[in-house]
Amino acid sequence: MRMGTRSSGMALKRIQRDQLRLGMYVHAFDGSWFDHPFWRRGFLIQRESELAAVHGSGIDTLLIDTSKGSDIPAAAGAGASRKRPAQAEAHDPRTEAATQVVNRSKEKVRELFDAARLGKAVESSAVLSVVAEVASEIEHNRRALLRVLRLKSKDEYTYLHSVAVCALMVNLAAQIGLDERTAAKLGTAGLLHDVGKVKIPDEVLNKPGRLTDEEYALAKTHSIEGYRLLVQVEGIPPVALDVCQHHHEKMDGTGYPHGLNGEEISLAARMGAICDVYDALTSNRPYKNAWTPLEAITRMRQWQGHFDPQLLFAFMLSVGLLPVGTVVELRRERLGIVIEGGRRATRPKVLAFYSTRRRRFTRTELTVAGDGRFGDAILAEVDPAKWGIAQERIDHFVRLGVPWV
């Protein structure tokens, strides 16, 4: 029996049931589908419960796709003695899976942009395949995917920026409660929002210094150029045309290309503006070094009139980053102050200090911000003045701080 085969870019390998590990991508199960507990044909093993379900099923063998997930250790596949277990354990299967998704998506976006640069139509089917894979990874492996997408070089920025904005749009859509179909359309919009840059000379896009007025005017045409490209493509959702054309509009009307303001800017375009700027600020560019995610969020909040403030706060929650000093409403009728803004692999830490039901200060309690499953759910950002709380009191709590133990 052949252990492996390749088809349409896949790298299939047949393994025993007990060889399945976290991070492997199941292509198909051998035998009747009555013998296993999964209705999906292909999926990434990311939870211990999924792994246990397969190990406890009636199947004997299955096919994994090593182009989409982890492989079995070489020694185990050859039947030889086990070697270098420490090295095998050193790999994070979630990071590996996310990296593979990012690399595949980057290459597909590169092909799409190269075709558009040559005047060829964008293939909507190729776009949808990237969005579907990114959306699946956001659902099951969000933290690893967003972390990997920040690690982009200056040379690959154009393509990975598109993938990153796609992922951030899908992630934000989930945060504000939009359905999967709508989220997928927004992901498509994110993936294609900068396609018009194929019409802008590289020496302008990648100029290490400040653009001249003429160069800046030329660079700004990418939103209209992108719209003109996409409007000719069958199957591209209208929301993608909207975001492509309007992701540089600002809430105060000072954006481009049409100077829209407030509610004149669609929800999708307002989302696109936030996701686009956040990824740009946290990426290395020819003319600047990347800001940290928390620094980017902090600065974005300070730009009055640029973003929809409520949507920006939802975005902050979606990426788990809140600036220190932010006052928030917590689920259990309390107010809290962010005393640690969140960083890689951590969640923001909040000092609860005030009862909204009793309208009085309470004994402080340190909590981890989350969505209710992993911590105390944050409902909204609040203005402490509306509760009669002076800013000096907030500043005192921030200066005092509380050690996290």
Secondary structure, 3 states (H helix, E strand, C coil): CCCEEEECCEEEEEEEHHHCCCCCEEEEECCCHHHCCCCCCCEECCCHHHHHHHHCCCCCEEEEECCCCCCCCHHHHHCCCCCCHHHHHHCCHHHHHHHHHHHHHHHHHHHHHHHHHCCCCCCHHHHHHHHHHHHHHHHHHHHHHHHHHHCCCCCCHHHHHHHHHHHHHHHHHHHCCCCHHHHHHHHHHHHHCCHHHHHCCHHHHCCCCCCCHHHHHHHCCHHHHHHHHHCCCCCCCHHHHHHHHHCCCCCCCCCCCCCCCHHHCCHHHHHHHHHHHHHHHCCCECCECCCCHHHHHHHHHHCCCCCCHHHHHHHHHHCCCCCCCCEEEECCCEEEEEEECCCCCCCCEEEEEEECCCCEEEEEEEEEEECCCCCEEEEEECCHHHHCCCHHHHHHHHHHCCCCC
